[in-house]
Amino acid sequence: MADYFADIPEQVKLKKPLALPPAQSEAELAEALSAISNKNQEADSFLGGGIYSHYIPSAVNHIIRRSEFYTAYTPYQPEASQGTLRAIYEYQSMICELTGMEVANASLYDGATAMAEAALMAARITGRREAAVSTAVNPHYRAVLKTYCAAAEIKLNELPYDKTTGLSPDSEILVSKSSCFILQQPNFFGNLETVSRLAEKIHAQGCLFIVSADPFSLGILKPPAEYGADIVVGEGQSLGNPMNFGGPGLGVFAAKEKYLRQMPGRIVGATVDAKGRQAFVLTMATREQHIRRERATSNICSNESLCALAACAYLSLMGKNGLRGAAELCLQKANYLKKMLLAKSPALLPFPKAYSFNELVVRTDKKTGIDLSLYYPELKGCRLICVNELAKKEDLDFFSI
């Protein structure tokens, strides 16, 4: 065995055993792990900011834990992967219905990487080396976007949000050199952006309009395609995937069909086999395209289809009415809290006139939600409060004490 490691310098070799505790029996180990697990605390019920706690029907976990899905790798062999390919195809179809877009892919890593990939895609389409993003977009997403743009030598312009309304700036200040303008709907503060005729202004400058949308909100909000989006991205965790301490996520990505060949990730298409039966295959992107280095549309090639399957199962079980009903509860409960706080003191809400979906910015000394001063120094003393369909009245009344 020593011959295998002969080329390793002696000075870096371990000369004594690792400082590990003695081995334990299975029963002892289970007890020790339970003791560690018991130190965990329940998630803050008002925590949001991109990862959300929603009720997940029990059938979702039953479906995704089936061995044919749970252990499946990337379905490069269609003859052995029809079940997985069919599930991905159904997921893509549902994302297209939610967003109003014409094509969707088989998911990226998460909402942040989906947005960054969309910016690179816009640069390829327009040939421009600049991108513009509102600072009302999730700061974690913008951090990933900065990294991607720096590596691709794309200049990123961050346009400051309006400090009085909590909304993105008017797109008239966009420079004509930008390949895209990126907006989040609802934005990071939970405010609904004004999107009427926005796409016209963006397209007039030769830019693409990228919308980072919360797919859960699309149960009641207008699909981004209806207000002119060219590319729609988002975090799909809220569709049937638990919070899991922040991951894994599910990168939603959809676009107009004319941009299909510039899309990253996998796309599953429906076809027929040699006997004329319906069949499903990976299409428009071969496996080899992921190893073409700088000539590839994307080098993301890990398999996120299990998370996409959970979203597919969730949407199927909830249906249009179920998703709309859950979204309406989020809207109603968040605005109940907002109305209660306004009655107590309008000063508690930095953006009192903004329309909210399920999150709002609150001035409070209560240690709950997300401390916004970590990302926006001007919002010191403010926290981002998330309200979902599971929130109880006594939870919301917590802020009136």
N, C-alpha and C positions, 0 to 999 in steps of 0.2 A: 504493500500500500504506500509506503514511503516514497517509492519511485514516482508515483503519480504527482507528488507535491514537491519534487526535487527542485523545480525551478522557482519555488517561492522562497524569498529571502528569509534567513533564520530569524532576523530581528523582528519580523512581523508575526512569527508563529507563536501560538499560545503555549506557554511552558507549564501551565498548571490547569487543573480542571475548572470549568465555568462555575461561578458562584451561584449554583442552583440549589434549592432546598431538596431534601431527600424525596425519593419517589413516594407516591401515595397510592392507596388502593382506590378503586373506582368510587366506592361509597364515600371515602374521605375527600376525594377530589370534588365530587358533586356537592358535598356540604360546604367546602371552601368556596366554590364558585357561586353557590347560593348566597353565602355571606357577602361576597363582593356585589352581587346583583341587588341585594337588599339595600345597598347604599344609594342606588339610583332614586331620583325623585321624579314625580310625575311632571310631564311637560306643562309649562305655564299655559293656562287655558286661553290667554290672550296673545300668545306668540304666533306671529305670521311672517310677513316679510319675504315670502317666496316659497316657504314650505308650510303646508297647512294640514290641520287635523280635521278630517271629515269622516262621517260614518261609512264604513266599508261593509257591504253585505257579506255574510259569512261564505256564500257560495264562491266569491272571488278567490279566497285562499284555497278552497277545495280544488278549483280549476287549475290554478297556477302550480299547485303541488303535485299534479299528476306527472308521473315519471317521463312520459313522452314529451312534455314541455320543460319540466324542471331540469332535465339533464341534456337537453338539446343544444348543440353548438350551431354556429352560423350555417344556415341551410343552403350550402353551395350545391348539394346533390338533390335536385328536385324529386327524383324518383324515390328518395328515402325521407323526404321532408314535407310532404303535402299538407300534413296537419299544421305544422308551424308556419308554412308559407300562407296557408289559407287564413290563419289567425292574424298574421301581419297584414294581409290584404284587407281583411275586414276592419282592422284598426285604422289603416290608411283611409279607407272609405268614410269611416266615422269622423276622422279629423277633418276631412274635406267638407263633410256636412256641417260640422261645428264652425269652421272658419270661413266657409263659402268659397274656398280656393279650389283649384282644379286638380292639383296633384299634391300628394304628401309622401314623405319617405318613411322608412321603418325605424325612425327615432335616432337621435343623437344622445350624447352623454347626459345632458341636462339643459335647462333653460338658458344658462349662461353661454355654454358652448354653441348652442343652436343660434343664439343671437350673433356671436362672433363669426360663425360660419356664414351667416346671412350677409354680414358686412363684407367678407371676402368674396362672396358670390356677386354682390353688387359691384365690387371693384372689377371683377372679371367681365361683367356684362357691359358696364359703362366705359371701362378703360381709364377711369379716374382713380387717383391715388389719395383721395381724402374721404373722410366719412364724418358725419355729424350725428351727435346723440344728445338727447336732453338729459340734464342732471337729475330730472325727476324719475329716471330709469333706475332700477335696483342697483345700488353701488357695487354689489358683488358682481353683477353682470358686467358693469362698466370696467371693473378691474380686469376681468377675463378679456374683455374687448380690447383694452389697452395692450395687454400682452400679445394678443393675436396681431393687432395692427402694427405694433413695434417690430415684430418678427417679419411681417410682410411689407414693411416700409410704407405703411399707409398712415398719413397724418390724421389724427383723431381730434376733432373739434367738439368740445363739450359745451353745450349751450345752456346757460344758467336758467333755472326755473324762476317763475315770478314769485317773489317772496310774500306777496300779499294774497295770492290766490292758490298757491301750491300747484300751479299748472305749468306746462311746458311753454317756452317762448313762442311767439308767432314765427312761423316759418319764413316770413319775409326777410329775416336776418340771415337766412342760409346763404352761404357763398356758392356761387355757381360751379365751383370746382368739386363740390361734394358728390360722391357716388350715391349716397343714400342719406336719408334722415330717419333716425330710429326713435320710436315713441313707445311707451308702455301704456297699456290700457286694461284695467285701471292702472294708474302710475304707482310708484313705490309708496306714496303717501295715502294710497287708497282712493285718490280723487279721480273722477271720470274726466278724461281730457276732452276738449272741444275738437271734434273731428270733422265738422261740417265744412266742406269745400277745401279741407286741408290738402288732400291729395292733389287737387288741381294746382295749387301753389307749388307743391313739391315737384310735380311732373313738369311744370312750366320751366323749371330750372334744370331740367335734364336729370333729376335725381330719382332714385327708386324710394318707395315708401315702405319701410319695414316696421311692422307692429309686433311688439312682444305682448301677447295677450294671455290672460289667465283663462285656460280652457273651461274652468268651472263657471266663470262668469258668463260664458257664452250660452249658458242655459237661458239667460234673459237679455243679454246685451246683443246689439246688432253685430252680425259677423263682420270681421275686418274687410272682407272682400266688398261688402256693400258700401264702404266709405273709401274705397280706392287703394287698399293695400296691395303691394306687389308680392311681398313675402311676409308670411305670418309665422312667428316662432313662439315658444312659450315653455313653461315647466309643466309637464303632465303628471307630476307626483300627486296632485289633488284628485286625480281620476283613479281611485282604487289602490293607490300605493301608500303605505303608512309612512309616518314621519321618519322612523328609523334613525334618530339622532342626526338627521340632515342628509341622508342618502341611502341607496342610490336614487338618482333622479331619472327623469324621462324627457329627453329633448324633443319637443314637438316642432316639426318643420313642414311647412306647406307653401306652395307658390303657384303662380300662374303657369299654365302648361307651356307657354312659349319659352320659359326659363328652365324647362325640365332637364336639359343636358348639362346645365351648370349646377344642378343640385348636388349637395354632398350626401353621403350615406347610401343606404340600400333602398331600392324601390322594388316592390313585388308587383308583378303584373299577372293578369288572367289570360290564358290562352287555351288551346285544345291539344290533346296528345295525338299520337299516330292513329288512335282508334276513334278520334272525334270527341272524346270526353273532355269536360272542363278540367283544366289543370292550372297550377300556379308556379311561377318561376321568378327568380331574380332577373330584373330587366334594366336596361339603360346604363348599368354599371357593372363591369366585370370584376372579379376578385383582383385581377392584376392591376386595375386602376388605382388601388389603394397603395401599391408599392411603386408608383411611377414618380415618387418624390415630388419635385416642384411642379411637374406637369399634371399631377392628380388634382381633381376638384376638392378632395379632402383626404386626409390620412387617418380619419376616424374610421376604425373598422372593427371595434369590439361589438359583441352581440348584446343589444339592449332589449331583445324581443320579449323577455320574460316580463319586464315592466310594461311593455306595450301590450302584452297579453292581458295583464291585470287591468289596464285602462280599457281594453276592448271588452272584457268581461263585465267591468263596472258599468260602462255605458250601455251595454246590452241589457243588464239587469235593471238599471234605473230607467232606461227609455227616455224619450223626450220629456214626458210629463214629470217623471221622477227627478231628472236633472233640473228642470225648470222650478219644480217645487222646492228643492233643496237650496237653489240659488236665491229664490224669493225669500226664504227664511233668513239667509245670510243678510240680504238687503234690508229686510224689515227689522231684524234685531240690531244691526249696526246703526240704523237710523233711529231706533228707539233710544239707544245709548246717546246718540248725538243730540236728540231732542231734549233728553234729560239733562245733559251737560249744558246746553244752551240756556235752559231754564234756570239752572243753578248760577252760571256766570258765563257770558259769551267769551270772556277772556280765556276760558279753558280750552278753546278751540282756535288754533292759529289760522285755520282756513275755514271759517264758519260758513261761507257761501258756496263752497265746493260741494258737488254731489259725490256721495260715497257709495261704494258697493259693500264691502265687508271689512274695510279697514279705515281707520281715521287717526289723525294726529291729535294727541291730547296733552295739555300741560298738567302734569301731575307729579307728585313726589312719591307715588306708589311704585314699588319696584316690580313692575310687571310689563309685559310687552317688550319692545325693542327700544333701547336708549338711542335716540336719533342723533345725539351729540357726537356719537362715535363716527358718524359719516357727514353730518351737517352741523358744524360748530354754532351756526346761527340759531339752531333749534335746541340749544341747551335747555334742559328742564322739560323737554317734550319727549313723549314716547309714542311709538306706533302700536296701536291697539287693534287686534284682529278679533272679529266676532264671526263664528261659524254657525251652522244650523243646529249644533248641539248645545249652544249656550243657553243657560237657564236664566230666568228673570233675576233670581237672587245673585247670580254671577255679575250681571250687568249693574245691579243696584249697588254693588261693591264700590263703585265710583262715586256714589252719592253720600257715602259715609264721611 
